[in-house]
Amino acid sequence: MSAPSPAARAAVKALLKVEEGGFSNLVFKKAAGSLPEGRDRAFASALFYGALERQLTLEGLLDPYLKKGTSGLDPQVRAVLETGLYRALYMSAPAAAAVSDSVEICRSLGRSSAAGLVNAVLRRAIEGAGRRMAELEDWQRISVCPVLLRQLREDYGGDAEGICEAFFERRPDCLRVNTLKTTSRELAEALGPLAGEDCPLENALFAKGGYINTPAFSDGWFHVVGLPAQLAAMALDPKPGQRVLDLCAAPGGKTMVLAQLMQDRGEILALDRSEHRLELLRRNARRLGIHCVTTAAADSSGDLSELGLFQRVLCDAPCSGYGEIAKKPELRYRDPELSAGLPELQLQLLCQGAKRVAKGGRLVYSTCTILKRENHQVCREFLQRNPGFSSIPVETPPGACVEDGDFALFLPGKWGNEGFYIATFERMC
């Protein structure tokens, strides 16, 4: 009897915590905390995130060999089976090694009575995977909630499956260069081998893991924010000395871009309901050496008249988040009906933000989802209710997005692997 792989065991424990409602990035950080940096942690990460994003596929391959299917299993046994099958099918692990290690992990978790079941089911599932894969339903094959796939088909027709497949792609993180302190070239030199491939956006860099442990991070030379999110801040086109309102701002990725575009001159008022999240924003501003940002805990959907008027207002609205599936695979399994009330809130936030825009000023609406009811439909309804505003085209790099009139829709696989939406409005009267 050999000791189970600590990395694989950490992946199993993290998978269990997600099932209990945890966020994937947080539970993995805790579960893998004792693993050394390097191969073990990288293996645990690949196994955990891979098994999580392929969960419905794995369950579909395992179900025929279980009397009550995977839903009738103890959660720990189910997680062991899923990670074991993933190792054999997607990580090129020898079947015998994946099975034997899964059996030992099962025992180490206090489920020795299920060791025989794990051994038998995994062997049969690995052997029959090729045949069984062809029998899976579409939602099982691409591992998304069937209701979500139906919604995406309503929005995008035959492109829906391709959109879901694109979320499996792994892309490097994107760093925004803090132009108040350095340049892209200096940052790339400071990061050395951690700097990734060329980025199609000025003052942005792709980077490999480990950048948070560099002097460049502690010295405030960059912060992490996705490419489309940077474009949302750029679409606002803030000028030095202007007064800017950032609704639902925390944790502040776009807020920091706004401050840099303004050369840290003027006023940015960042609102958010969460004081804890606002503290994250303030901490980031201090690290970056930004002084023009002030914060206030407030519900941005309420009356904001006491704040006065602003030349620029950013409304990055709460949303279903389906554009972030590549980074948060647990979103694959969230039923979109749970967020059916969001468009009403989003429209309310956008209309409240519009009241704070001075004549000739600009308003930007953005979300990190790809559902049309939270994007196109909200923006069209906003224009109908607010005739004093007109839409203006969003400037984006060639091929970066799908145009939706003047608005910009970013789909995974088109430009990076994030889904995002940006709409820009100008107050005419």
C-alpha positions in Angstrom: 0.0 0.0 0.0 1.5 3.3 -1.1 0.8 6.8 0.1 -1.6 8.8 -2.0 -0.4 11.7 -4.1 -0.6 14.9 -1.9 -1.3 17.0 -5.0 -4.2 14.8 -6.1 -5.6 14.6 -2.6 -5.5 18.5 -2.4 -7.5 18.6 -5.7 -10.1 16.3 -4.3 -10.5 18.3 -1.1 -10.8 21.5 -3.2 -13.5 19.9 -5.4 -15.5 19.0 -2.3 -15.3 22.6 -1.0 -16.7 24.0 -4.3 -19.5 21.5 -4.0 -20.3 23.1 -0.6 -20.6 26.5 -2.2 -17.0 27.8 -2.2 -15.3 29.9 -4.9 -12.8 27.8 -6.9 -9.9 30.2 -6.6 -10.3 30.6 -2.8 -10.8 26.9 -2.0 -7.9 25.8 -4.1 -5.6 28.3 -2.5 -6.5 26.9 0.9 -6.4 23.2 -0.1 -3.1 23.5 -1.8 -1.5 25.8 0.8 0.8 23.1 2.1 2.1 22.0 -1.3 5.5 23.4 -2.5 5.6 25.7 -5.4 6.5 24.0 -8.7 5.3 20.7 -10.1 3.1 19.5 -7.2 1.1 22.7 -7.0 0.9 23.0 -10.8 -0.4 19.4 -11.0 -2.9 20.0 -8.3 -4.2 23.1 -10.0 -4.5 21.3 -13.4 -6.3 18.4 -11.9 -8.7 20.5 -9.7 -9.7 23.0 -12.4 -9.8 20.4 -15.1 -12.1 18.1 -13.1 -14.3 21.0 -12.1 -14.8 22.3 -15.6 -15.4 18.8 -17.0 -17.6 17.6 -14.1 -20.7 16.9 -16.1 -18.8 15.0 -18.7 -17.1 12.9 -16.1 -20.3 12.2 -14.3 -21.9 11.2 -17.6 -19.0 8.7 -18.2 -19.3 7.3 -14.7 -23.0 7.0 -14.3 -23.6 3.8 -16.2 -21.3 1.9 -13.8 -23.1 3.0 -10.7 -26.5 1.7 -9.6 -27.7 5.2 -8.5 -25.4 7.2 -10.6 -22.9 9.7 -9.3 -25.7 11.6 -7.6 -26.2 8.7 -5.2 -22.6 8.6 -4.0 -20.9 10.0 -0.9 -19.4 13.4 -2.1 -15.9 12.3 -1.2 -16.2 9.1 -3.2 -17.7 11.0 -6.1 -14.8 13.6 -6.1 -12.2 10.8 -6.0 -13.8 9.1 -9.0 -14.1 12.3 -11.0 -10.4 13.3 -10.4 -9.2 9.8 -11.1 -11.1 9.6 -14.4 -9.9 13.1 -15.4 -6.3 12.1 -14.8 -6.7 9.1 -17.1 -8.6 10.8 -19.9 -7.3 14.3 -20.0 -3.9 14.3 -18.3 -2.4 11.2 -20.0 -1.9 9.3 -16.7 -1.5 5.6 -17.1 -4.9 4.0 -16.2 -3.4 1.7 -13.5 -1.6 4.6 -11.8 -4.7 6.8 -11.8 -6.8 4.0 -10.4 -4.4 2.9 -7.7 -3.8 6.4 -6.5 -7.5 7.1 -6.4 -8.0 4.1 -4.3 -5.4 5.3 -1.8 -6.9 8.7 -1.7 -10.3 7.2 -0.9 -8.8 5.3 2.0 -6.9 8.3 3.3 -10.2 10.2 3.4 -11.7 7.6 5.7 -13.7 5.8 3.0 -12.0 2.5 2.9 -15.3 0.7 2.5 -15.6 2.3 -1.0 -12.1 1.4 -2.2 -13.3 -1.6 -4.1 -16.0 0.4 -5.8 -13.6 3.1 -6.8 -11.2 0.4 -8.2 -13.9 -1.3 -10.2 -15.8 1.7 -11.5 -12.8 3.6 -12.5 -11.4 0.7 -14.5 -14.7 0.2 -16.4 -15.2 3.9 -17.0 -11.7 4.4 -18.4 -12.1 1.3 -20.7 -15.6 2.4 -21.9 -15.0 6.2 -22.2 -14.5 6.3 -25.9 -17.8 4.5 -26.7 -19.7 6.3 -23.9 -18.5 9.8 -24.9 -20.4 9.5 -28.2 -23.6 8.8 -26.3 -23.5 11.9 -24.1 -26.0 14.7 -24.5 -24.6 18.0 -25.8 -24.7 19.7 -22.4 -22.8 16.8 -20.9 -20.2 16.7 -23.6 -19.4 20.5 -23.2 -20.1 20.3 -19.4 -22.6 23.2 -18.9 -25.9 23.4 -17.2 -28.6 22.4 -19.8 -30.6 25.5 -19.0 -27.6 27.7 -19.7 -26.9 25.9 -23.0 -30.6 26.4 -24.0 -30.3 30.2 -23.2 -27.1 30.5 -25.2 -28.7 28.8 -28.1 -31.6 31.3 -28.0 -29.0 34.1 -28.0 -26.4 32.7 -30.4 -28.0 29.9 -32.3 -25.5 27.4 -33.7 -22.5 29.3 -32.2 -23.5 28.4 -28.7 -21.5 25.1 -28.4 -18.4 26.8 -29.9 -18.7 29.6 -27.2 -18.8 27.0 -24.5 -15.9 25.0 -26.0 -13.8 28.2 -26.0 -14.1 28.5 -22.3 -11.9 25.4 -22.0 -8.9 27.4 -23.4 -6.2 28.4 -21.1 -4.9 32.0 -21.5 -2.3 33.9 -19.5 -3.2 36.6 -17.0 -3.3 40.2 -18.2 -1.4 42.9 -16.3 -2.1 46.6 -16.7 1.1 48.7 -16.6 0.9 51.4 -14.0 1.9 54.3 -16.3 2.3 56.6 -13.3 5.4 54.6 -12.3 6.8 52.7 -15.3 6.4 51.7 -18.9 5.6 48.4 -20.7 9.2 47.9 -21.6 10.5 48.4 -18.1 7.9 46.2 -16.6 8.6 43.4 -19.1 12.3 43.6 -18.3 11.6 43.5 -14.6 9.4 40.5 -14.9 11.9 38.7 -17.1 10.8 35.1 -17.9 7.4 35.8 -16.3 6.4 38.2 -19.0 4.3 36.4 -21.6 3.5 36.8 -25.3 2.9 40.2 -26.8 -0.4 41.9 -25.8 -2.6 43.6 -28.4 -3.4 46.5 -26.1 -1.1 49.4 -25.3 0.2 49.5 -21.7 -0.9 45.9 -21.0 1.2 42.7 -20.7 0.4 39.0 -20.6 2.2 37.2 -17.8 2.8 33.8 -16.4 2.1 32.8 -12.7 4.3 34.0 -9.9 4.3 37.7 -10.8 2.7 38.7 -7.4 5.9 37.6 -5.7 8.1 40.0 -7.6 9.4 43.4 -6.6 7.5 44.9 -9.5 4.2 44.0 -7.8 5.1 45.2 -4.3 6.4 48.5 -5.9 3.1 49.0 -7.6 4.2 48.7 -11.2 1.1 46.9 -12.4 -2.2 45.4 -11.4 -4.2 42.5 -12.8 -7.2 43.3 -15.0 -8.6 41.6 -18.1 -8.3 43.1 -21.5 -12.0 43.9 -22.1 -12.2 45.4 -18.7 -9.4 47.8 -19.5 -11.2 48.7 -22.7 -14.3 49.6 -20.7 -12.3 52.1 -18.7 -10.7 53.4 -21.9 -14.2 53.8 -23.5 -15.1 56.3 -20.7 -12.2 58.5 -22.0 -11.6 60.3 -18.7 -9.4 63.4 -18.9 -7.0 64.8 -16.2 -8.8 67.1 -13.8 -12.3 65.7 -14.5 -14.8 64.5 -12.0 -15.6 60.8 -12.4 -18.1 58.5 -10.7 -17.4 54.7 -10.6 -20.5 52.8 -9.6 -20.1 49.3 -8.2 -16.4 49.9 -8.3 -14.8 47.3 -6.0 -12.4 45.6 -6.1 -11.2 48.4 -8.4 -9.5 47.0 -11.4 -11.1 49.5 -13.8 -10.9 52.3 -11.2 -7.1 52.0 -11.2 -7.1 52.2 -15.0 -9.2 55.3 -14.9 -6.8 57.0 -12.4 -3.9 56.2 -14.7 -5.6 57.6 -17.7 -6.3 60.8 -15.7 -2.6 61.0 -14.7 -3.9 60.8 -11.1 -5.4 64.3 -11.5 -9.0 65.1 -10.8 -11.5 63.2 -8.7 -12.7 59.6 -8.9 -15.5 58.7 -6.5 -15.7 54.9 -6.2 -19.0 53.5 -4.8 -19.7 50.0 -3.7 -22.1 48.3 -1.2 -19.4 46.3 0.4 -17.0 48.0 2.8 -14.7 44.9 2.7 -14.4 45.1 -1.0 -13.8 48.9 -0.9 -10.9 48.2 1.4 -9.4 45.9 -1.2 -9.7 48.9 -3.7 -8.1 51.3 -1.3 -5.2 48.9 -0.6 -4.6 48.5 -4.3 -4.6 52.3 -4.8 -2.0 52.7 -2.1 0.2 50.0 -3.6 -0.1 51.7 -7.0 0.6 55.2 -5.6 -2.8 56.5 -6.7 -4.3 59.5 -4.8 -7.2 60.8 -6.8 -9.6 58.0 -5.7 -12.0 58.4 -2.8 -14.5 55.7 -1.7 -17.9 55.5 -0.2 -20.1 52.6 0.8 -23.4 53.1 -1.0 -26.2 51.4 -2.9 -25.8 52.8 -6.4 -29.3 51.8 -7.3 -30.7 54.4 -4.9 -30.9 58.2 -5.0 -27.4 59.7 -5.7 -28.5 63.3 -6.2 -26.4 64.6 -3.2 -23.3 63.6 -5.1 -23.8 66.3 -7.8 -22.8 65.9 -11.5 -19.8 64.2 -13.1 -18.2 64.5 -16.5 -17.8 60.7 -16.6 -19.8 57.8 -15.1 -18.9 54.2 -15.2 -21.6 51.6 -14.5 -19.9 48.2 -14.3 -23.1 46.4 -13.3 -23.5 43.2 -11.2 -24.2 40.4 -13.6 -24.5 36.6 -14.0 -20.8 36.5 -14.8 -21.0 33.9 -17.5 -18.2 35.7 -19.5 -15.8 34.5 -16.7 -16.4 30.8 -17.0 -12.8 30.2 -18.1 -11.6 31.6 -14.8 -14.5 30.4 -12.6 -15.6 27.0 -14.0 -18.2 26.6 -11.2 -20.3 29.1 -13.2 -20.8 26.4 -15.8 -23.4 24.8 -13.5 -25.3 27.9 -12.3 -28.8 27.9 -13.6 -29.4 31.3 -15.4 -32.9 31.4 -14.0 -31.4 32.2 -10.6 -30.2 35.6 -12.1 -33.4 36.3 -14.1 -34.0 39.5 -12.0 -30.7 41.0 -12.8 -31.7 43.0 -15.9 -34.2 45.1 -13.9 -31.4 45.9 -11.4 -28.9 46.7 -14.1 -31.3 49.0 -15.9 -32.0 50.8 -12.5 -28.3 51.2 -11.9 -27.7 52.6 -15.4 -30.6 55.0 -15.1 -29.4 56.3 -11.7 -25.9 56.7 -13.2 -27.3 58.7 -16.1 -28.8 61.2 -13.7 -25.3 62.0 -12.5 -23.9 62.8 -15.9 -23.4 66.4 -16.8 -24.4 67.7 -20.3 -21.9 66.6 -22.8 -20.6 64.0 -20.4 -20.1 60.3 -21.0 -21.7 57.1 -19.5 -20.3 53.6 -19.9 -22.2 50.4 -19.1 -20.3 47.1 -18.9 -20.8 43.6 -17.7 -18.8 40.4 -17.7 -21.6 38.3 -19.1 -22.7 37.2 -22.6 -26.4 36.9 -22.0 -28.3 39.3 -24.3 -31.0 40.0 -21.7 -28.3 41.6 -19.5 -26.6 43.4 -22.3 -28.3 44.4 -25.5 -31.8 44.4 -24.1 -30.8 46.6 -21.1 -29.0 49.1 -23.3 -32.0 49.3 -25.8 -34.4 49.8 -22.9 -32.1 52.5 -21.4 -32.1 54.5 -24.7 -35.9 54.3 -24.9 -36.3 55.7 -21.4 -33.6 58.3 -21.7 -34.0 60.2 -24.9 -31.4 62.8 -23.8 -28.7 60.2 -24.3 -27.3 58.7 -27.6 -25.0 55.8 -28.1 -21.5 56.3 -29.5 -19.3 53.6 -31.0 -16.9 51.7 -28.7 -13.4 51.8 -30.0 -11.8 48.3 -30.0 -8.8 46.7 -31.7 -9.6 45.0 -35.0 -11.2 41.6 -34.6 -11.5 42.0 -30.8 -15.3 41.9 -30.6 -18.6 41.4 -32.3 -20.3 44.7 -33.0 -23.8 45.1 -31.6 -24.7 48.4 -33.2 -22.5 50.9 -31.5 -22.0 48.4 -28.6 -19.2 45.9 -28.3 -19.7 42.2 -27.4 -16.6 40.2 -26.6 -17.0 36.4 -27.0 -14.5 33.7 -25.7 -12.2 32.5 -28.4 -12.5 35.7 -30.4 -10.0 37.9 -28.4 -8.8 36.1 -25.3 -11.2 33.8 -23.6 -13.3 36.3 -21.7 -16.9 37.3 -22.4 -17.6 41.0 -21.9 -20.0 43.8 -23.0 -19.4 47.5 -23.3 -21.8 50.3 -24.3 -21.0 54.0 -24.4 -23.5 56.8 -24.2 -23.3 60.6 -24.4 -25.6 63.1 -22.7 -26.9 65.4 -25.4 -29.2 67.5 -23.3 
